[in-house]
Amino acid sequence: MKSLHFLLTNILADASICCGTTTTKDLKTIFRRLEHEGLSFLTITLGEFASDFEESLENKRIDPSSFRSFRKMKGGLIPRFLSGIVGQVFKTDGSLADHPSVVCISCVRQICRMWKKILLPCTKERVSAAIEGYAAIEDSMAHIGFGKFSSIDHSDEECVNFLKISKLLWGNVLFSLEKEIMGIVPNHGPGAVAERQLPNQKYVWTQWHSRLEPFFPASDFCYHNSEAWLEESPKVEFLSPDQEPPVRVITVPKTLKTPRIIAIEPKCMQYTQQALMRGLVSVLERHPLTRGHLNFTDQTINASLALESSRTQHLATLDLSEASDRVHSSMVDGMLRSVPVLSDAVFACRSTRAKLPSGELIHLRKFASMGSALCFPIESMVFFTILVQSELQRLGLRLSLRNIRRVVSQIYVYGDDLIIPVDGVPTATQLLHTFGMKVNTAKSFSKGNFRESCGMDAYDGVNVTPVYIRRMLPSSRHDVGGVVSAVAFSNQLYKNGYFKSCDYIEKHLAKLGLKIPAVSDTSACVGFVRDHRSLTIHRFNDKLHRPEVKGYVVVVREKNDLIDGHSALMKWFLKGLNPDKKHYLHSADSGRLAIKVRWCSVY
């Protein structure tokens, strides 16, 4: 806790210098409330302060109900906490200043938002509430949807339009993938599987779901040739739909306010989902209708648009809450009706049941939870379709491929981060709600000069994204994750002009006996990146013709994970013909890191 106090002291000291004001009283307020409320003051209460601040930027004035957890300045609406900084953004009566200080906006968000992504476990009560919420969403979806999964509960016109747009849009875009569905190449993802197997053991098959066979026959997808299949097939049990294991629902740290809920898929489902996902992403990112507008691997498109739109105010950024959990399976069925073979393949590798941490089994009405390889691309396609429908409706355009191209030019989707024209926000919000989605108004921006999308927070054309602290500062040099995180945090603070704070972190790590060199930002060595400081050079390597430094390198510990025979050969084919035998003897233990002292290039 002592190191946390010093860090806070330096963060506010840097903010004081940047904003030309004092934060002495603000620091005392933080320490006092931290003592009484604990870390929740930093991770939750300050986050709520930032949300109210951003809402005020959106509405261009402070609402009297904002900043409830903090006292207000006498005779005005500005909170006493950080009043010296907030007062340079808003007037005493709460209206936006004529020339609000972008530096002060950035500093408020740095002080309040930096704790947002710290990896600390939630309380049991908050975890239980999150699981209950997950199950409650399933219950709420009982009467939502259309098609063969459930009866129509929306107006016929909206559902019919959704189906017509889907037919014209995805029938064109996905036609080539449907023809090549049997030729896609499978692969295992990096994540865990419901069977709790090590990475190499995923290539050893003992079970396969029978409903996968028409599209992903085990003889072709699990083994490298027919001889291997004949030899190994007696070991493989084919499971009927009733025998299929459910997805395993778990929680992982997200924020102290709420955890992230992940559904871990059975091995064969994950394997086939990965195959379809790669095919889908490749087609969607290359097709002229969706290229650059429906993105999966490049966040910079949405980020740059958010930065530009914060100045021009032409585009709005929308964020969806519980996005993946609210996409009904019947919507996906209707959306893919024009490509029936692909649709059947998608649903063949969709899990239908989930096992909650309590042991309770529930039937899934949603298409998929986070954890499914198809969750991200399919939900993006659903949101994209709804936004196309809303724009056609708003502009009064008849349905045609030409008009779809016209409205797509102003629509950008990256998962649940949506960018649309400002004028289209009311129509899009209403239609998203109609189809069961939930627009997060606290993180959606269209009226003011603030925008947020894909990791870019911007105000009036200036990047005001805070530097997030991911872990508490390490108390021991053996805390590898903490050390690496602290160095990265220090480097980002330096880049944003928080020099006292990054100097404090340097001194803190030095007290732990760690000698961290100064390197370039592309070096493999764990080091400080400082423009004003000469790079640390310990020798010149005559063989490689490069200056080198002796420093810490992060390595992942390995554990025994032996495979051989046909399983090893299949991995050899799928992983790019890797001749290194150690990959068949060991696998990375992602939960265990170590730092080793090695010679590295300074650059």
MORADA-V39319 format. One record per pair of residues at least 24 apart in sequence whose C-alpha atoms are under 6 Angstrom apart, sorted by the first residue. I is the first residue (numbers start at 1). GAP is how many residues later the second one is. D is the distance in whole Angstrom. If there is no record, write none. Layout:
BEGIN
I_GAP_D + I_GAP_D
END
This chain:
BEGIN
10_490_6 + 10_491_5 + 11_490_6 + 14_484_5 + 15_92_6 + 19_85_6 + 21_63_6 + 26_55_6 + 26_56_6 + 43_72_5 + 43_73_6 + 46_66_5 + 47_65_6 + 47_66_6 + 50_62_6 + 58_389_6 + 58_390_4 + 60_36_5 + 61_33_5 + 61_34_4 + 61_35_5 + 62_32_5 + 106_358_5 + 110_356_5 + 114_353_6 + 114_354_4 + 114_355_6 + 115_354_6 + 117_138_6 + 117_353_6 + 118_351_6 + 118_352_4 + 118_353_5 + 119_134_6 + 119_351_6 + 119_352_6 + 121_132_6 + 122_134_5 + 145_185_5 + 146_184_6 + 147_183_6 + 149_181_5 + 166_169_5 + 167_171_5 + 171_167_5 + 178_164_5 + 185_90_6 + 186_89_4 + 187_84_6 + 188_83_5 + 193_71_6 + 193_72_5 + 193_73_5 + 193_74_5 + 194_54_6 + 194_70_5 + 194_71_5 + 194_72_5 + 203_364_5 + 204_363_6 + 206_29_6 + 206_30_4 + 206_31_6 + 207_29_5 + 207_30_5 + 207_31_6 + 208_30_5 + 209_29_6 + 209_30_5 + 210_28_5 + 210_29_6 + 210_30_6 + 211_137_6 + 212_136_6 + 215_130_6 + 224_346_6 + 246_107_5 + 246_108_5 + 246_109_6 + 247_107_5 + 248_107_5 + 249_106_6 + 249_107_5 + 262_108_5 + 262_109_5 + 263_106_6 + 263_108_5 + 264_107_6 + 269_80_5 + 273_100_5 + 273_101_6 + 274_99_6 + 277_97_6 + 293_119_4 + 294_118_6 + 294_119_5 + 295_119_5 + 299_155_6 + 303_150_6 + 303_151_5 + 303_153_5 + 306_145_6 + 306_147_6 + 307_151_5 + 307_154_5 + 308_153_6 + 310_139_5 + 310_140_5 + 310_141_5 + 310_149_5 + 310_150_5 + 310_151_5 + 311_149_4 + 311_150_5 + 314_108_6 + 315_105_5 + 315_106_4 + 315_107_5 + 316_103_6 + 316_104_5 + 316_105_6 + 316_106_5 + 316_129_6 + 316_130_4 + 317_101_6 + 317_102_5 + 317_127_6 + 317_128_5 + 318_100_5 + 318_126_4 + 319_97_6 + 319_98_5 + 319_121_5 + 319_124_6 + 319_125_5 + 320_96_6 + 320_118_6 + 320_119_5 + 320_120_5 + 321_117_6 + 321_119_5 + 324_45_6 + 325_41_6 + 325_44_6 + 326_111_6 + 327_39_5 + 327_40_6 + 328_37_6 + 328_38_4 + 328_39_5 + 329_36_6 + 329_37_5 + 329_38_4 + 376_39_6 + 380_35_5 + 390_37_6 + 390_38_5 + 417_36_6 + 422_24_6 + 477_35_6 + 480_114_6 + 491_38_6 + 519_83_5 + 520_83_5 + 522_81_6 + 523_79_6 + 523_80_5 + 525_26_6 + 525_27_6 + 525_28_5 + 526_26_5 + 526_27_6 + 548_52_5 + 548_53_4 + 548_54_5 + 549_50_6 + 549_51_5 + 549_53_6 + 550_48_6 + 550_49_4 + 551_46_5 + 551_47_6 + 552_43_6 + 552_44_5 + 552_45_5 + 553_42_5 + 553_43_5 + 554_40_6 + 554_41_5 + 555_38_6 + 555_39_5 + 555_40_6 + 556_37_5 + 557_32_6 + 557_35_6 + 557_36_6 + 558_29_5 + 558_30_5 + 558_31_5 + 559_27_5 + 559_28_6 + 560_26_5 + 561_24_5 + 561_25_5 + 561_26_6
END
